[in-house]
């Protein structure tokens, strides 16, 4: 396997194939010199106990405790809950479940996720993002870990790949995710199929990604950056559970759907324009960074 191969499959991995975007706009010197998948195979085997879980929460008092309990049953030890200005007892419920609770009063999904990445424990080399509403398929975590140990630096939940996942996604969610991922495929040649919140990311890749979005564009920006960097990734078919408590901040209202859709499309447009400008600069002999 050549270091600059555009996509690859690990023959000894029976789960999701590990792939890379067919084109990468730029990469660190380390990525240019060696295959990220090869580095993944050489790193120590990771277990759930070595993952830091980051959970942004806003008024999820009834579901955050059970979500943490499910993570514990999968072997997760370090769970960090970011309370994004809840008016209910979400923070108390998370604390009662023995999670680390951090307050982030500035509203925004990306803002809460970003806060959760500050002051990371030295031993935490993998970060799992998931939601507090109990909808994510936490029980699929062993397959995420298997994919990571087989070479993926980024592992994403694909809810659209299963009947159980599609059933509990609203029509606007399904349409929006399919539109966004098709645009990412068209522009950056990365074959994602979902923008789901549950994702496992290597710490070194997060450093390279250098997330900027602090709102609903967080998930799509991360996937665009994975494509731009040519990082190896895998998608895991998962279920998606019906919400048991409360109402979704995004899909629960027409305003939320419209706002999230607008942010996601504008994020894609911003990075696409930036890509075009870098290409033109490169053709004219200017600075491509």
ABEGO torsion letter per residue (X at the ends): XBAABABBBBAABABBBBBBBABBABBBAAAAABBAAAAAAABBBBBAAABBBBBBBBGAAAAAAAAAAAAAAAGBABBBBBBAGBABAAAAAAAAAGBBBBBBABBEAAAAAAAAABGBBAABABBBBBBAAGABBAAAAAAAAAAAAAGBABBBBBAAABAAAAAABBAAAAAAAAAAAAAAAAAAGBBBABABABBBBBAAAAAAAGBABABAAAAAAAAAAAAAAGBBBBBBBBBBBBBABEBBAAAABAAAAAAAAAAAAAAAAAAAAAAAAAAAAAAAGBBAX
